[in-house]
């Protein structure tokens, strides 16, 4: 794991759900080494992602959840980079809104995704969506949270397929049990740490979002 590299690519586009559209910037994460890499969340535009990958072998395209802005170009990347798309089946309905008829491999809680001599562990963290997952890389003290946890609070739960009590349970039971110095790499915006966010859980419960 000594050569492990974590890279962020920012892409921009539209998040669409429930008849609304919002311009958003997304974090696409590349995790690997000089030879092999996984892509976390294939958002908006394939070209910057392909450029960041370079001549490395992509072993998987991992989706933290099925909202369109996180899976926009997943099938195209899969075809061009000869890599499978992995998504939790709880988000089948969301996936079908963007990529009906396209297949993916199923992620399950506890799965280990090999990368750069170590493994990303899949943590099923529903709430923002039924199939939301976070990806934990303990040796690097890194956690990729998609839209489950941000700096300052949980991901949004005001739209279809989401639920606030569920996301609070996921964060409290699955994420805030991790070491406080775990770096949180989010789906949008700047990162944070588990230790920074954990003391705020009761405040989030009280405010209700």
C-alpha positions as CSV (number, residue, x, y, z in Angstrom):
1,X,0.0,0.0,0.0
2,X,3.0,2.3,0.1
3,X,2.3,3.6,-3.4
4,X,-1.4,4.2,-2.8
5,X,-2.7,7.3,-4.6
6,X,-6.0,9.1,-3.9
7,X,-6.9,11.7,-6.5
8,X,-9.9,14.0,-6.9
9,X,-11.4,15.0,-10.3
10,X,-14.1,17.6,-10.2
11,X,-16.8,17.5,-12.9
12,X,-19.9,19.7,-13.4
13,X,-23.4,19.0,-14.6
14,X,-27.0,18.6,-13.7
15,X,-28.6,16.6,-10.9
16,X,-32.2,15.8,-11.8
17,X,-34.9,14.2,-9.6
18,X,-38.6,14.7,-8.9
19,X,-39.0,17.1,-11.8
20,X,-36.3,19.5,-10.6
21,X,-32.8,20.2,-11.9
22,X,-29.8,21.7,-10.1
23,X,-26.3,22.6,-11.4
24,X,-23.8,20.7,-9.3
25,X,-20.1,20.1,-9.0
26,X,-19.2,16.5,-8.2
27,X,-16.1,14.9,-6.7
28,X,-14.9,11.8,-8.7
29,X,-12.3,9.8,-6.7
30,X,-9.5,7.7,-8.2
31,X,-7.9,5.3,-5.8
32,X,-5.0,3.1,-6.7
33,X,-1.3,3.1,-7.6
34,X,0.8,3.6,-10.7
35,X,-0.6,0.4,-12.4
36,X,-4.2,-0.1,-11.3
37,X,-7.0,2.2,-10.1
38,X,-10.7,2.2,-9.2
39,X,-13.0,5.1,-10.1
40,X,-15.6,6.1,-7.5
41,X,-18.6,7.9,-9.0
42,X,-18.6,8.5,-12.7
43,X,-20.1,11.9,-12.7
44,X,-21.1,14.1,-15.7
45,X,-18.2,14.0,-18.1
46,X,-16.0,11.0,-19.0
47,X,-13.1,12.9,-20.6
48,X,-11.5,14.4,-17.4
49,X,-11.8,11.0,-15.7
50,X,-10.2,9.2,-18.6
51,X,-7.4,11.8,-18.7
52,X,-6.8,11.4,-14.9
53,X,-6.7,7.6,-15.3
54,X,-4.0,7.8,-18.0
55,X,-2.5,4.5,-19.0
56,X,-3.5,2.7,-15.8
57,X,-5.8,-0.3,-15.7
58,X,-9.2,0.5,-14.2
59,X,-10.4,-2.5,-12.2
60,X,-13.8,-1.2,-11.2
61,X,-16.2,1.8,-11.5
62,X,-17.8,2.0,-8.1
63,X,-21.0,3.9,-7.5
64,X,-21.8,5.2,-4.0
65,X,-25.4,5.5,-5.1
66,X,-27.7,5.7,-8.1
67,X,-28.5,9.4,-8.5
68,X,-27.9,10.6,-12.0
69,X,-25.1,13.0,-11.1
70,X,-23.0,10.1,-9.7
71,X,-23.6,7.6,-12.5
72,X,-23.9,9.9,-15.5
73,X,-21.1,8.3,-17.6
74,X,-20.7,5.0,-15.8
75,X,-21.7,2.8,-18.8
76,X,-19.6,4.8,-21.2
77,X,-16.6,4.5,-18.9
78,X,-17.2,0.8,-18.5
79,X,-17.1,0.3,-22.3
80,X,-14.1,2.5,-22.9
81,X,-12.0,1.3,-20.0
82,X,-13.1,-2.3,-20.0
83,X,-14.2,-2.2,-16.3
84,X,-17.3,-3.3,-14.5
85,X,-19.8,-0.9,-12.9
86,X,-20.7,-1.8,-9.3
87,X,-23.8,-0.5,-7.5
88,X,-25.9,-1.6,-4.6
89,X,-29.2,-3.2,-5.9
90,X,-31.2,-1.0,-3.6
91,X,-30.7,1.8,-6.1
92,X,-32.0,-0.1,-9.1
93,X,-34.9,2.3,-9.6
94,X,-32.7,5.3,-9.5
95,X,-30.2,3.7,-11.9
96,X,-33.0,2.9,-14.4
97,X,-34.0,6.5,-14.5
98,X,-30.7,7.3,-16.1
99,X,-29.5,4.0,-17.6
100,X,-32.5,1.8,-18.2
101,X,-31.5,-1.5,-19.7
102,X,-27.8,-1.1,-18.7
103,X,-26.4,-3.7,-16.4
104,X,-24.2,-3.4,-13.3
105,X,-22.6,-5.8,-10.9
106,X,-24.2,-5.8,-7.4
107,X,-22.4,-4.4,-4.4
108,X,-23.2,-5.8,-1.0
109,X,-22.4,-4.7,2.6
110,X,-19.1,-6.2,3.6
111,X,-17.7,-6.7,0.1
112,X,-14.0,-6.1,-0.3
113,X,-12.9,-4.3,-3.5
114,X,-9.1,-5.0,-4.0
115,X,-7.0,-2.0,-4.9
116,X,-3.3,-1.2,-4.7
117,X,-2.4,-4.2,-2.4
118,X,-5.3,-3.4,0.0
119,X,-9.1,-3.4,-0.1
120,X,-12.0,-1.0,0.0
121,X,-14.7,-2.3,2.3
122,X,-18.3,-1.6,1.3
123,X,-20.5,-0.2,4.1
124,X,-24.2,-0.1,3.2
125,X,-25.4,3.2,4.5
126,X,-29.0,3.8,3.3
127,X,-30.9,7.1,3.8
128,X,-29.9,9.5,1.1
129,X,-31.0,6.6,-1.1
130,X,-31.9,3.0,-0.4
131,X,-28.7,1.7,-1.9
132,X,-26.2,4.3,-0.8
133,X,-22.8,2.9,0.3
134,X,-19.6,4.3,1.7
135,X,-16.2,2.8,0.9
136,X,-13.7,2.4,3.8
137,X,-10.0,2.1,3.3
138,X,-8.8,1.6,6.8
139,X,-5.0,1.4,6.1
140,X,-5.2,4.8,4.5
141,X,-7.6,6.2,7.2
142,X,-9.9,7.1,4.3
143,X,-13.7,7.0,3.8
144,X,-15.5,7.8,0.6
145,X,-19.0,8.8,1.6
146,X,-20.8,9.8,-1.6
147,X,-23.7,11.9,-0.4
148,X,-24.2,10.2,2.9
149,X,-22.0,12.4,5.0
150,X,-20.6,15.9,4.4
151,X,-18.7,18.6,6.2
152,X,-21.5,19.9,8.4
153,X,-24.1,17.2,8.2
154,X,-25.8,14.3,6.5
155,X,-26.8,14.2,2.8
156,X,-30.1,15.6,1.7
157,X,-33.2,13.5,2.4
158,X,-36.0,15.7,1.1
159,X,-36.6,13.9,-2.2
160,X,-37.9,10.6,-3.4
161,X,-36.3,7.4,-2.1
162,X,-34.7,9.1,0.9
163,X,-35.3,9.1,4.6
164,X,-33.8,11.2,7.4
165,X,-34.1,8.8,10.3
166,X,-32.5,6.1,8.2
167,X,-29.5,8.2,7.2
168,X,-29.0,9.3,10.8
169,X,-28.9,5.6,11.8
170,X,-26.5,4.8,9.1
171,X,-24.1,7.6,10.0
172,X,-24.3,6.9,13.8
173,X,-24.0,3.1,13.6
174,X,-21.8,2.6,10.6
175,X,-19.6,5.8,10.2
176,X,-19.2,7.3,13.6
177,X,-17.9,4.0,15.0
178,X,-14.8,4.5,12.8
179,X,-11.6,6.1,14.1
180,X,-11.8,9.9,14.6
181,X,-8.8,10.6,12.4
182,X,-10.5,8.9,9.4
183,X,-10.5,11.4,6.4
184,X,-13.9,11.8,4.9
185,X,-13.8,12.2,1.1
186,X,-17.3,13.5,0.0
187,X,-19.3,13.4,-3.2
188,X,-19.4,17.2,-3.3
189,X,-17.4,20.0,-1.8
190,X,-14.5,19.8,0.7
191,X,-13.8,16.9,3.0
192,X,-13.8,16.5,6.8
193,X,-13.0,13.9,9.4
194,X,-15.1,11.5,11.4
195,X,-13.8,13.2,14.6
196,X,-14.9,16.6,13.4
197,X,-18.5,15.5,12.6
198,X,-19.3,12.9,15.2
199,X,-19.9,15.3,18.1
200,X,-22.7,17.0,16.0
201,X,-25.0,14.0,15.6
202,X,-27.4,14.9,18.3
203,X,-27.7,18.5,16.9
204,X,-28.5,17.0,13.5
205,X,-31.2,14.8,15.0
206,X,-32.7,17.8,16.8
207,X,-32.8,20.0,13.7
208,X,-34.3,17.2,11.6
209,X,-32.2,17.5,8.5
